[in-house]
């Protein structure tokens, strides 16, 4: 877990938000990830390409969740911060 948090420390939050706004929502009308989640909830997500699409478009959102968790766990300026 510490290795994952160390990698997340090097990824700027702005880049993760940019990924969510572009890849996470593309195509924008309606967002693809919302369609795939609806398919998952409805039980119609059966093709491998649909699973790949769900993984691809949800990856930035999952990264954002982990990044926010890492910011809560290790706030900036804590004991790990170097001067």
Steps between C-alpha positions, in 0.01 A plus 500: 500500500789735576635458146163599354486808722857590400407485132185705560707767676681567173182540294366858515134532595438733205613233254266245656209746479591570136492125426157476664370794298626360170534122493267447794211683335569450127287498290331785678140457393414278689814398692612154396580390854141576606367286214730213595404521867132492399573193287677340798205573728256370239696180441564573131876554528599170341737570210875517570520838323238637740703382800810657349311827446380497860854442624647765271250773580481427873878480557545879540218510754651212696837676491333820628345313792836346594674837462247669730535219753878537490466874562283432806734232634820700447420872511762731344753638745478194723797320658595351161544846344855606427621859538 
